[in-house]
């Protein structure tokens, strides 16, 4: 695992690099062809150390030489990512405040009745960065060794099975809720302000399970401090070759997650397109692809129009999963 994971846990934000004298522009911040001419703020909706945050920092570090400007990661956890989304939705549309969003923020459209912003109209999609796989992981004290035993364990009703997540509507929450629904289980949701604090409590035994992004779980799986039982997606992982798909045991189960970049609505198209090109360039770099591979993430890098179309389709899937979860926030 890259040193990124080890260094971000205690950090609320970091500033990466200095502006390139070749690419940077002089004078006031530009919003046209001269963009960018000043520092860029990358707003992350979850706590430092989680899957979204880790990858955001890798993107920020590699965007700096491409854009020729400092990129600052700003963690704004809370309300399942809605605090961060609201900040960016209401920011000046000049390309200097950018949101790193996940499927959670699309799910929030079904989870919250009165969001202070409209995700579809107040934010402009720039590019999807990756698709990712979650794994159901449990504390070693949970007396199961495979998915079949875990299903029986959560169905029995005799055992406390509290599952953690990065918050209501997060990929961890919806993946676990769908599983619990399909097996008629008795798991109880415990939301956190990010995947990292949830993982700390799983390792410590305060909760029993997480349907966790692999990048957050792998160090603990490899250390033996948690056990991996199954994968939530549609493909097995070379990082966990002996761990089956949940759908192998529970036909029809599937829950995937993703991340992408957004800017405020009304951001000039010239800026959106330049940022899109920069992201695609970064995603093609070997060191970035190696980081993604370590977390079993599939890089994407699509156009703003393609990403918008993807979101529209995914919103229906997430609406159904939120309905199954039974969660409402207001």
C-alpha positions, 0 to 999 in steps of 0.5 A: 500500500502506498505511503499515502494511507499511512500519512493521511489519517492525522491530517485534515488537509495538505498543500501539494507543490508549488505553482509552475512558472511555465504553466501558471499565469500572472495577475488576478485569478482567471476564469477563462483561457488563462485558468488556472492562475491560482491555488485550487481547492479540492473539497472531500466530503468525508474524513481523512483516511477514507477511500475517497480521501486517499484517492483525492490526495493522489489526484491532487498531487498529480494534478499539480504538475499538470495544472501548474498550481497548488492543489489543496485537499479540504476535508468537510465531512458530515451529513453523508457528504452533503456539507461538502456538496453544498459548499461547492454548489454555492461556490463561485463558478470559476474552477477554483473550488472542486468537489470529489464526489461518490455515489453517496451524493447521488443517493442523498437525493433519495435520502434527504427531502430538503437538501440545500442544493440540487445535485443535478442542477447546481453541480456540473459533472467533469469526469468519473475517476473510478469504479470500486469494489467493496468487501464485507469484512468482520472483526475476528471475534465474529465466529464465522469463516465464510459467507454462508456462516455469516448469513446464518449468523445475521439471520439468527437474531441471537447475535449483535451485528452492528455494521459501520459505514461512512454515513447514511446513504454511503456505499458501505451503508447501501451495500450492507442494507441490500445484503441485510434485506436479501437475507432477512437479517438483523444487522443494525446500521452505525453511521460514521463521518467517514470510512476511516473512523468506522474501520478503527471501531471495527478493528477495535471490536466496537462494531462487527462488520463493514461493507468496506472499500478495499483500499480501506480494508486491505491493510487490516486484512493483511495484518489479520486484524479483520476477516474478508468474507465476500466481494460486493461487485461483479468481478473477483479481485486479484488482491483477494483471490480466495474471497468469493463474490457475494453473488456466488452465495446470494444470487442477484446481489450486486452493489458497486461504488464510484467516485468523480469530479464536479464543479459548480454549475455555470462554470465556463465550459472552457474550464470544465474541458481543461479540467476534464483533460487534466484529470484524464491525463492524470488517470493515464499515468502509471503511478496513479494507475498503480495506486488504483490497482492497490485498492482494486479500483478501475480508472475511468476518465470519461467526458462530462456528457458521458459522466452526466449520462452515467449519473442519471442511470445510477440514480435509479439504482441508488433510489431503490437501494435507499428505499430498501435501506429504509433510511430517511434523514428529514 
